[in-house]
């Protein structure tokens, strides 16, 4: 992550969201870059055939097994799923309208030239807001989580009456 986006208040909020989760869903690169054996993880990757329980995490091929089946297998009683990314996982879940909530933190006034966008559609001219709205979400009130930086948090919520069990944590 670029230094301009690193913020202690945002990091604490992000970690608290992960701590509340029963399962953390992330991509392979994120998993390998930030290993964490304290949390139950589901790693989305095409390197597995379907769903595989390994010593470090559950590994899942999204094109082979529906997410609902995966969640029923790993969390048979239901629960909160945090989704810290990366881009492929965010794309997969936004395209499916599978987010219940999306916590969008922004460092006000910070631009990262040639940065890596959180959704691939941003590289094609869409905004984060338009991607979230397209997936059936609406923004809640924004709040300042660090007035010095400043960093502003907006929690987007699924508008559909049939809200899934996903409650992403996003950094």
DRENTOR-724237 format. One record per residue: residue number from 1; residue in three letters; x, y, z of N, C-alpha, C in turn. Coordinates in nm, 2 decimals, padded with zeros to 4 digits, always signed. Example, Ala and Ser with C-alpha at 12.3 -4.5 7.8 and 13.67 -1.06 7.14 Angstrom:
BEGIN
NODE roba margu    n_x    n_y    n_z   ca_x   ca_y   ca_z    c_x    c_y    c_z
NODE    1   ala +01.32 -00.57 +00.78 +01.23 -00.45 +00.78 +01.32 -00.33 +00.78
NODE    2   ser +01.28 -00.22 +00.71 +01.37 -00.11 +00.71 +01.29 +00.00 +00.79
This chain:
BEGIN
NODE roba margu    n_x    n_y    n_z   ca_x   ca_y   ca_z    c_x    c_y    c_z
NODE    1   unk +00.08 -00.12 +00.00 +00.00 +00.00 +00.00 +00.09 +00.12 +00.00
NODE    2   unk +00.06 +00.22 -00.08 +00.13 +00.35 -00.09 +00.13 +00.42 +00.05
NODE    3   unk +00.24 +00.48 +00.09 +00.26 +00.54 +00.21 +00.15 +00.65 +00.23
NODE    4   unk +00.11 +00.72 +00.13 +00.01 +00.82 +00.14 -00.13 +00.77 +00.19
NODE    5   unk -00.15 +00.64 +00.17 -00.28 +00.59 +00.21 -00.27 +00.52 +00.35
NODE    6   unk -00.16 +00.51 +00.41 -00.14 +00.45 +00.54 -00.19 +00.55 +00.65
NODE    7   unk -00.28 +00.50 +00.73 -00.33 +00.59 +00.84 -00.36 +00.50 +00.96
NODE    8   unk -00.31 +00.54 +01.08 -00.33 +00.46 +01.20 -00.48 +00.44 +01.24
NODE    9   unk -00.56 +00.55 +01.23 -00.70 +00.54 +01.27 -00.77 +00.44 +01.17
NODE   10   unk -00.74 +00.45 +01.05 -00.81 +00.36 +00.95 -00.76 +00.22 +00.97
NODE   11   unk -00.63 +00.20 +01.00 -00.58 +00.06 +01.03 -00.65 +00.00 +01.15
NODE   12   unk -00.67 +00.08 +01.25 -00.74 +00.03 +01.37 -00.88 -00.01 +01.34
NODE   13   unk -00.95 +00.07 +01.26 -01.09 +00.04 +01.22 -01.09 -00.08 +01.14
NODE   14   unk -01.00 -00.09 +01.05 -01.00 -00.21 +00.96 -00.97 -00.34 +01.04
NODE   15   unk -00.87 -00.33 +01.13 -00.84 -00.45 +01.21 -00.96 -00.49 +01.30
NODE   16   unk -01.03 -00.39 +01.36 -01.14 -00.42 +01.44 -01.25 -00.49 +01.36
NODE   17   unk -01.27 -00.45 +01.24 -01.37 -00.52 +01.15 -01.33 -00.66 +01.12
NODE   18   unk -01.21 -00.68 +01.10 -01.16 -00.82 +01.08 -01.18 -00.90 +01.21
NODE   19   unk -01.15 -00.84 +01.32 -01.16 -00.91 +01.45 -01.31 -00.96 +01.48
NODE   20   unk -01.41 -00.89 +01.42 -01.55 -00.92 +01.44 -01.59 -01.03 +01.35
NODE   21   unk -01.52 -01.06 +01.25 -01.56 -01.16 +01.15 -01.54 -01.30 +01.19
NODE   22   unk -01.63 -01.39 +01.14 -01.62 -01.53 +01.16 -01.53 -01.60 +01.06
NODE   23   unk -01.52 -01.53 +00.94 -01.44 -01.57 +00.83 -01.39 -01.45 +00.75
NODE   24   unk -01.27 -01.46 +00.70 -01.21 -01.36 +00.62 -01.19 -01.41 +00.48
NODE   25   unk -01.25 -01.35 +00.38 -01.25 -01.39 +00.24 -01.15 -01.30 +00.17
NODE   26   unk -01.05 -01.35 +00.10 -00.95 -01.27 +00.03 -00.89 -01.34 -00.08
NODE   27   unk -00.82 -01.27 -00.17 -00.76 -01.33 -00.28 -00.62 -01.39 -00.24
NODE   28   unk -00.57 -01.48 -00.33 -00.45 -01.55 -00.30 -00.33 -01.45 -00.28
NODE   29   unk -00.32 -01.35 -00.36 -00.20 -01.26 -00.34 -00.21 -01.19 -00.21
NODE   30   unk -00.33 -01.15 -00.17 -00.35 -01.08 -00.04 -00.31 -01.18 +00.07
NODE   31   unk -00.36 -01.30 +00.06 -00.33 -01.40 +00.16 -00.18 -01.43 +00.17
NODE   32   unk -00.11 -01.44 +00.06 +00.03 -01.47 +00.06 +00.11 -01.35 +00.11
NODE   33   unk +00.06 -01.23 +00.08 +00.13 -01.11 +00.12 +00.12 -01.08 +00.27
NODE   34   unk +00.00 -01.12 +00.33 -00.03 -01.09 +00.47 -00.08 -01.21 +00.54
NODE   35   unk +00.00 -01.31 +00.56 -00.05 -01.43 +00.63 -00.09 -01.40 +00.77
NODE   36   unk -00.20 -01.46 +00.81 -00.25 -01.44 +00.95 -00.32 -01.57 +00.99
NODE   37   unk -00.26 -01.64 +01.08 -00.31 -01.77 +01.12 -00.41 -01.76 +01.24
NODE   38   unk -00.43 -01.63 +01.29 -00.52 -01.61 +01.40 -00.67 -01.61 +01.35
NODE   39   unk -00.69 -01.59 +01.22 -00.82 -01.58 +01.17 -00.85 -01.69 +01.07
NODE   40   unk -00.98 -01.73 +01.07 -01.02 -01.83 +00.97 -01.03 -01.76 +00.84
NODE   41   unk -00.97 -01.82 +00.74 -00.96 -01.76 +00.61 -01.01 -01.84 +00.50
NODE   42   unk -01.07 -01.78 +00.40 -01.11 -01.84 +00.27 -01.04 -01.77 +00.16
NODE   43   unk -00.96 -01.84 +00.09 -00.87 -01.78 -00.01 -00.93 -01.82 -00.15
NODE   44   unk -00.97 -01.71 -00.23 -01.02 -01.73 -00.36 -00.90 -01.75 -00.46
NODE   45   unk -00.90 -01.86 -00.53 -00.79 -01.89 -00.62 -00.83 -01.99 -00.72
NODE   46   unk -00.78 -01.97 -00.84 -00.80 -02.07 -00.95 -00.70 -02.18 -00.94
NODE   47   unk -00.61 -02.18 -00.84 -00.51 -02.28 -00.83 -00.56 -02.41 -00.76
NODE   48   unk -00.69 -02.41 -00.72 -00.75 -02.53 -00.66 -00.87 -02.57 -00.75
NODE   49   unk -00.90 -02.70 -00.74 -01.01 -02.75 -00.82 -01.14 -02.70 -00.78
NODE   50   unk -01.17 -02.70 -00.65 -01.30 -02.67 -00.60 -01.29 -02.60 -00.46
NODE   51   unk -01.31 -02.67 -00.36 -01.29 -02.62 -00.22 -01.20 -02.72 -00.15
NODE   52   unk -01.10 -02.66 -00.08 -01.00 -02.75 -00.02 -00.96 -02.69 +00.11
NODE   53   unk -00.96 -02.77 +00.22 -00.92 -02.73 +00.35 -00.77 -02.76 +00.36
NODE   54   unk -00.69 -02.65 +00.38 -00.55 -02.67 +00.40 -00.51 -02.62 +00.54
NODE   55   unk -00.38 -02.64 +00.57 -00.34 -02.60 +00.71 -00.34 -02.45 +00.73
NODE   56   unk -00.33 -02.37 +00.63 -00.33 -02.22 +00.64 -00.47 -02.16 +00.62
NODE   57   unk -00.56 -02.23 +00.55 -00.69 -02.16 +00.52 -00.77 -02.26 +00.44
NODE   58   unk -00.90 -02.22 +00.42 -00.98 -02.29 +00.31 -00.94 -02.22 +00.18
NODE   59   unk -00.92 -02.30 +00.08 -00.89 -02.25 -00.06 -01.01 -02.28 -00.14
NODE   60   unk -01.06 -02.18 -00.23 -01.18 -02.20 -00.30 -01.16 -02.14 -00.45
NODE   61   unk -01.21 -02.22 -00.54 -01.21 -02.18 -00.68 -01.36 -02.13 -00.71
NODE   62   unk -01.37 -01.99 -00.72 -01.51 -01.94 -00.74 -01.58 -01.98 -00.87
NODE   63   unk -01.50 -02.03 -00.97 -01.57 -02.07 -01.09 -01.62 -02.22 -01.08
NODE   64   unk -01.58 -02.29 -00.97 -01.61 -02.43 -00.96 -01.72 -02.45 -00.85
NODE   65   unk -01.73 -02.37 -00.75 -01.82 -02.39 -00.64 -01.89 -02.26 -00.61
NODE   66   unk -02.03 -02.26 -00.60 -02.10 -02.13 -00.56 -02.06 -02.09 -00.42
NODE   67   unk -02.05 -01.96 -00.41 -02.02 -01.90 -00.27 -02.12 -01.95 -00.17
NODE   68   unk -02.24 -01.96 -00.19 -02.34 -02.00 -00.09 -02.31 -02.14 -00.04
NODE   69   unk -02.27 -02.23 -00.13 -02.23 -02.36 -00.08 -02.10 -02.36 +00.00
NODE   70   unk -02.01 -02.28 -00.04 -01.88 -02.26 +00.04 -01.91 -02.21 +00.18
NODE   71   unk -02.00 -02.11 +00.19 -02.03 -02.05 +00.32 -02.11 -02.15 +00.41
NODE   72   unk -02.20 -02.23 +00.35 -02.27 -02.33 +00.42 -02.17 -02.44 +00.47
NODE   73   unk -02.07 -02.47 +00.40 -01.97 -02.57 +00.44 -01.88 -02.52 +00.55
NODE   74   unk -01.83 -02.40 +00.54 -01.74 -02.34 +00.64 -01.81 -02.28 +00.76
NODE   75   unk -01.92 -02.22 +00.74 -02.00 -02.15 +00.85 -02.14 -02.21 +00.85
NODE   76   unk -02.16 -02.33 +00.88 -02.30 -02.39 +00.87 -02.40 -02.32 +00.95
NODE   77   unk -02.36 -02.25 +01.06 -02.46 -02.17 +01.14 -02.47 -02.03 +01.10
NODE   78   unk -02.40 -01.99 +00.99 -02.40 -01.85 +00.94 -02.29 -01.78 +01.01
NODE   79   unk -02.28 -01.65 +00.98 -02.18 -01.57 +01.05 -02.14 -01.45 +00.96
NODE   80   unk -02.05 -01.37 +01.01 -02.00 -01.25 +00.95 -01.88 -01.28 +00.87
NODE   81   unk -01.88 -01.24 +00.74 -01.76 -01.26 +00.65 -01.70 -01.12 +00.62
NODE   82   unk -01.58 -01.11 +00.65 -01.51 -00.98 +00.62 -01.43 -01.00 +00.49
NODE   83   unk -01.43 -00.90 +00.40 -01.36 -00.91 +00.27 -01.27 -00.80 +00.25
NODE   84   unk -01.14 -00.82 +00.29 -01.04 -00.71 +00.27 -00.99 -00.70 +00.13
NODE   85   unk -01.03 -00.79 +00.04 -00.98 -00.78 -00.10 -00.90 -00.90 -00.14
NODE   86   unk -00.84 -00.89 -00.25 -00.80 -00.78 -00.34 -00.91 -00.76 -00.45
NODE   87   unk -00.85 -00.70 -00.56 -00.94 -00.65 -00.66 -01.03 -00.76 -00.72
NODE   88   unk -00.97 -00.88 -00.75 -01.05 -00.99 -00.81 -01.16 -01.03 -00.72
NODE   89   unk -01.14 -01.03 -00.59 -01.25 -01.07 -00.50 -01.35 -00.96 -00.49
NODE   90   unk -01.31 -00.83 -00.49 -01.40 -00.72 -00.49 -01.49 -00.73 -00.61
NODE   91   unk -01.43 -00.75 -00.73 -01.50 -00.76 -00.86 -01.60 -00.87 -00.85
NODE   92   unk -01.56 -00.99 -00.81 -01.64 -01.11 -00.80 -01.77 -01.08 -00.72
NODE   93   unk -01.75 -01.02 -00.60 -01.86 -01.00 -00.51 -01.95 -00.89 -00.55
NODE   94   unk -01.89 -00.78 -00.61 -01.97 -00.67 -00.65 -02.05 -00.71 -00.77
NODE   95   unk -01.99 -00.78 -00.87 -02.07 -00.83 -00.98 -02.19 -00.92 -00.95
NODE   96   unk -02.17 -00.99 -00.84 -02.28 -01.08 -00.79 -02.38 -01.01 -00.70
NODE   97   unk -02.35 -00.89 -00.66 -02.43 -00.82 -00.57 -02.43 -00.88 -00.43
NODE   98   unk -02.32 -00.94 -00.40 -02.31 -01.02 -00.27 -02.26 -00.94 -00.15
NODE   99   unk -02.23 -00.82 -00.16 -02.19 -00.74 -00.04 -02.32 -00.70 +00.03
NODE  100   unk -02.32 -00.72 +00.16 -02.42 -00.66 +00.25 -02.38 -00.51 +00.28
NODE  101   unk -02.25 -00.50 +00.31 -02.20 -00.37 +00.35 -02.06 -00.36 +00.28
NODE  102   unk -02.02 -00.23 +00.25 -01.89 -00.21 +00.20 -01.84 -00.08 +00.27
NODE  103   unk -01.73 -00.10 +00.35 -01.68 +00.01 +00.43 -01.57 +00.08 +00.34
NODE  104   unk -01.60 +00.20 +00.29 -01.51 +00.27 +00.20 -01.44 +00.38 +00.28
NODE  105   unk -01.31 +00.37 +00.30 -01.23 +00.47 +00.37 -01.15 +00.55 +00.26
NODE  106   unk -01.16 +00.68 +00.27 -01.09 +00.76 +00.17 -00.99 +00.86 +00.24
NODE  107   unk -00.87 +00.87 +00.19 -00.78 +00.98 +00.24 -00.81 +01.10 +00.15
NODE  108   unk -00.87 +01.20 +00.21 -00.92 +01.32 +00.14 -00.80 +01.39 +00.07
NODE  109   unk -00.82 +01.42 -00.06 -00.72 +01.49 -00.13 -00.60 +01.41 -00.18
NODE  110   unk -00.60 +01.28 -00.15 -00.48 +01.20 -00.19 -00.52 +01.13 -00.33
NODE  111   unk -00.43 +01.15 -00.42 -00.44 +01.08 -00.55 -00.31 +01.00 -00.57
NODE  112   unk -00.33 +00.88 -00.62 -00.21 +00.79 -00.65 -00.21 +00.77 -00.80
NODE  113   unk -00.12 +00.84 -00.87 -00.11 +00.83 -01.01 -00.07 +00.68 -01.05
NODE  114   unk -00.14 +00.63 -01.14 -00.11 +00.49 -01.18 -00.13 +00.39 -01.07
NODE  115   unk -00.21 +00.42 -00.97 -00.24 +00.33 -00.86 -00.32 +00.21 -00.91
NODE  116   unk -00.33 +00.11 -00.82 -00.41 -00.01 -00.84 -00.55 +00.01 -00.79
NODE  117   unk -00.65 +00.02 -00.87 -00.78 +00.05 -00.82 -00.84 -00.07 -00.75
NODE  118   unk -00.94 -00.05 -00.66 -01.00 -00.16 -00.58 -01.09 -00.24 -00.67
NODE  119   unk -01.15 -00.18 -00.77 -01.24 -00.25 -00.87 -01.18 -00.23 -01.01
NODE  120   unk -01.18 -00.33 -01.09 -01.12 -00.32 -01.22 -01.20 -00.23 -01.31
NODE  121   unk -01.32 -00.21 -01.28 -01.41 -00.11 -01.36 -01.36 +00.03 -01.35
NODE  122   unk -01.29 +00.06 -01.25 -01.23 +00.20 -01.23 -01.13 +00.23 -01.34
NODE  123   unk -01.05 +00.13 -01.38 -00.96 +00.15 -01.49 -01.03 +00.17 -01.62
NODE  124   unk -01.16 +00.14 -01.63 -01.24 +00.16 -01.75 -01.32 +00.29 -01.74
NODE  125   unk -01.30 +00.37 -01.64 -01.36 +00.50 -01.63 -01.48 +00.51 -01.52
NODE  126   unk -01.51 +00.40 -01.46 -01.61 +00.41 -01.35 -01.55 +00.46 -01.22
NODE  127   unk -01.64 +00.51 -01.14 -01.60 +00.55 -01.00 -01.63 +00.44 -00.91
NODE  128   unk -01.57 +00.44 -00.79 -01.60 +00.34 -00.68 -01.75 +00.35 -00.65
NODE  129   unk -01.80 +00.47 -00.64 -01.94 +00.49 -00.61 -02.03 +00.43 -00.72
NODE  130   unk -02.00 +00.45 -00.85 -02.08 +00.39 -00.95 -02.08 +00.24 -00.95
NODE  131   unk -01.96 +00.18 -00.92 -01.95 +00.03 -00.91 -02.04 -00.02 -00.80
NODE  132   unk -02.03 +00.04 -00.68 -02.11 +00.00 -00.57 -02.26 +00.02 -00.59
NODE  133   unk -02.30 +00.13 -00.65 -02.44 +00.16 -00.69 -02.49 +00.06 -00.79
NODE  134   unk -02.41 +00.02 -00.88 -02.45 -00.08 -00.99 -02.48 -00.21 -00.92
NODE  135   unk -02.41 -00.24 -00.81 -02.43 -00.37 -00.74 -02.54 -00.36 -00.64
NODE  136   unk -02.62 -00.25 -00.65 -02.74 -00.24 -00.56 -02.72 -00.18 -00.42
NODE  137   unk -02.61 -00.11 -00.41 -02.58 -00.05 -00.28 -02.60 +00.10 -00.28
NODE  138   unk -02.63 +00.15 -00.16 -02.65 +00.29 -00.14 -02.56 +00.34 -00.02
NODE  139   unk -02.50 +00.46 -00.03 -02.42 +00.51 +00.08 -02.49 +00.55 +00.20
NODE  140   unk -02.43 +00.53 +00.31 -02.48 +00.58 +00.44 -02.42 +00.71 +00.46
NODE  141   unk -02.43 +00.77 +00.58 -02.37 +00.89 +00.62 -02.22 +00.87 +00.63
NODE  142   unk -02.14 +00.97 +00.59 -02.00 +00.96 +00.60 -01.95 +01.02 +00.74
NODE  143   unk -01.84 +00.96 +00.79 -01.79 +01.01 +00.92 -01.64 +01.02 +00.90
NODE  144   unk -01.58 +01.11 +00.98 -01.44 +01.14 +00.98 -01.38 +01.04 +01.08
NODE  145   unk -01.29 +00.96 +01.04 -01.22 +00.87 +01.13 -01.08 +00.92 +01.17
NODE  146   unk -01.03 +01.01 +01.10 -00.91 +01.08 +01.14 -00.92 +01.23 +01.09
NODE  147   unk -00.95 +01.32 +01.18 -00.96 +01.46 +01.13 -00.83 +01.52 +01.09
NODE  148   unk -00.72 +01.47 +01.13 -00.59 +01.53 +01.10 -00.55 +01.50 +00.96
NODE  149   unk -00.57 +01.38 +00.91 -00.52 +01.33 +00.78 -00.59 +01.40 +00.67
NODE  150   unk -00.71 +01.43 +00.65 -00.82 +01.36 +00.71 -00.86 +01.23 +00.63
NODE  151   unk -00.92 +01.14 +00.70 -00.97 +01.01 +00.64 -01.12 +01.01 +00.67
NODE  152   unk -01.20 +00.98 +00.57 -01.34 +00.98 +00.58 -01.39 +00.84 +00.54
NODE  153   unk -01.49 +00.79 +00.62 -01.54 +00.66 +00.61 -01.69 +00.67 +00.57
NODE  154   unk -01.73 +00.60 +00.46 -01.87 +00.59 +00.42 -01.90 +00.44 +00.41
NODE  155   unk -02.01 +00.40 +00.49 -02.05 +00.26 +00.48 -02.16 +00.25 +00.38
NODE  156   unk -02.14 +00.17 +00.28 -02.24 +00.15 +00.18 -02.32 +00.02 +00.22
NODE  157   unk -02.45 +00.02 +00.19 -02.53 -00.09 +00.23 -02.62 -00.14 +00.12
NODE  158   unk -02.63 -00.27 +00.11 -02.72 -00.33 +00.01 -02.86 -00.29 +00.02
NODE  159   unk -02.92 -00.25 -00.08 -03.06 -00.20 -00.08 -03.16 -00.31 -00.09
NODE  160   unk -03.13 -00.42 -00.15 -03.22 -00.53 -00.18 -03.27 -00.59 -00.05
NODE  161   unk -03.39 -00.64 -00.05 -03.45 -00.70 +00.07 -03.39 -00.83 +00.10
NODE  162   unk -03.32 -00.89 +00.01 -03.25 -01.02 +00.03 -03.10 -00.99 +00.04
NODE  163   unk -03.06 -00.95 +00.16 -02.92 -00.92 +00.18 -02.85 -01.04 +00.22
NODE  164   unk -02.73 -01.06 +00.16 -02.65 -01.18 +00.19 -02.58 -01.17 +00.32
NODE  165   unk -02.51 -01.27 +00.36 -02.44 -01.28 +00.49 -02.30 -01.21 +00.49
NODE  166   unk -02.26 -01.15 +00.38 -02.13 -01.09 +00.37 -02.13 -00.95 +00.43
NODE  167   unk -02.04 -00.92 +00.51 -02.02 -00.79 +00.57 -01.87 -00.75 +00.56
NODE  168   unk -01.83 -00.70 +00.44 -01.69 -00.68 +00.41 -01.62 -00.57 +00.50
NODE  169   unk -01.50 -00.60 +00.53 -01.42 -00.50 +00.59 -01.32 -00.46 +00.48
NODE  170   unk -01.31 -00.33 +00.46 -01.23 -00.29 +00.35 -01.13 -00.19 +00.40
NODE  171   unk -01.01 -00.20 +00.35 -00.91 -00.10 +00.38 -00.87 -00.03 +00.26
